[in-house]
Amino acid sequence: MTTLECVAVTAAAIAMNSVGEACTDMKREYDQCFNRWFAEKFLKGDGSGDPCTDLFKRYQQCVQKAIKEKEIPIEGLEFMGHGKEKPENSS
């Protein structure tokens, strides 16, 4: 994937709404924070600390509430996020 394609995919992801309408602003705020940290710190070798952790946790709680309210079945799904390791059997 070229750099231009990566930028297009990232821009599309940022533009997507959240599963819960009330969560969309939080999603955009988190996406902006993460992308800024990733580009300005992580890609330059500074992987210490993620300043977006609190934003992510608030957004995650909002999404979980929206999933329950919309009765979206999620049984058996495993989610990754801050503080969770990728399962060993995943590729």
C-alpha positions as CSV (number, residue, x, y, z in Angstrom):
1,M,0.0,0.0,0.0
2,T,1.4,3.4,-0.9
3,T,1.6,6.3,1.4
4,L,-1.2,8.0,-0.5
5,E,-3.4,5.0,-0.1
6,C,-2.7,4.8,3.6
7,V,-3.7,8.5,4.0
8,A,-6.9,7.8,2.1
9,V,-7.8,4.8,4.3
10,T,-7.0,6.8,7.5
11,A,-9.1,9.7,6.3
12,A,-12.0,7.4,5.5
13,A,-11.7,5.8,9.0
14,I,-11.8,9.2,10.7
15,A,-14.8,10.3,8.7
16,M,-16.9,7.2,9.7
17,N,-19.5,7.6,12.4
18,S,-19.6,5.5,15.5
19,V,-22.0,2.7,16.2
20,G,-23.8,5.0,18.6
21,E,-24.7,8.5,17.4
22,A,-23.9,9.9,20.8
23,C,-20.4,8.5,20.5
24,T,-19.4,10.0,17.1
25,D,-17.8,13.2,18.5
26,M,-15.8,11.1,21.0
27,K,-14.7,8.8,18.2
28,R,-13.5,11.8,16.1
29,E,-11.7,13.3,19.2
30,Y,-10.0,10.0,19.9
31,D,-9.1,9.4,16.2
32,Q,-7.5,12.9,16.0
33,C,-5.6,12.4,19.2
34,F,-4.3,8.9,18.3
35,N,-3.3,9.9,14.7
36,R,-1.4,13.0,16.0
37,W,0.4,10.9,18.6
38,F,1.1,8.1,16.1
39,A,2.5,10.5,13.5
40,E,4.4,12.9,15.8
41,K,5.7,10.6,18.4
42,F,5.4,6.8,17.7
43,L,6.7,6.9,14.1
44,K,9.6,9.0,15.3
45,G,10.6,6.4,17.8
46,D,8.9,7.8,20.9
47,G,6.5,5.0,22.0
48,S,6.4,6.1,25.6
49,G,2.9,6.8,26.9
50,D,-0.3,7.2,24.9
51,P,-1.9,10.6,25.8
52,C,-5.2,9.3,24.3
53,T,-5.9,6.5,26.8
54,D,-8.6,8.4,28.7
55,L,-10.3,9.4,25.5
56,F,-10.3,5.8,24.3
57,K,-11.8,4.5,27.6
58,R,-14.6,7.1,27.5
59,Y,-15.3,6.3,23.8
60,Q,-15.2,2.5,24.5
61,Q,-17.8,2.9,27.3
62,C,-20.0,4.9,25.0
63,V,-19.8,2.2,22.3
64,Q,-20.5,-0.5,24.8
65,K,-23.6,1.3,26.0
66,A,-24.8,1.9,22.4
67,I,-24.3,-1.8,21.6
68,K,-26.5,-2.8,24.6
69,E,-29.1,-0.2,23.7
70,K,-29.3,-1.4,20.1
71,E,-29.3,-5.0,21.2
72,I,-26.4,-5.8,18.9
73,P,-25.3,-9.4,19.5
74,I,-21.6,-9.6,20.4
75,E,-21.4,-12.9,22.3
76,G,-18.2,-14.8,21.5
77,L,-16.4,-11.8,20.1
78,E,-13.1,-10.7,21.6
79,F,-12.2,-7.1,21.5
80,M,-8.7,-5.6,21.6
81,G,-8.0,-2.3,23.2
82,H,-5.7,-0.6,25.7
83,G,-4.3,-3.0,28.1
84,K,-5.3,-6.1,26.2
85,E,-3.0,-8.5,24.4
86,K,-3.6,-10.0,21.0
87,P,-4.7,-13.6,21.5
88,E,-1.8,-16.0,20.7
89,N,-3.9,-18.0,18.1
90,S,-4.7,-14.9,16.1
91,S,-2.8,-14.3,12.9
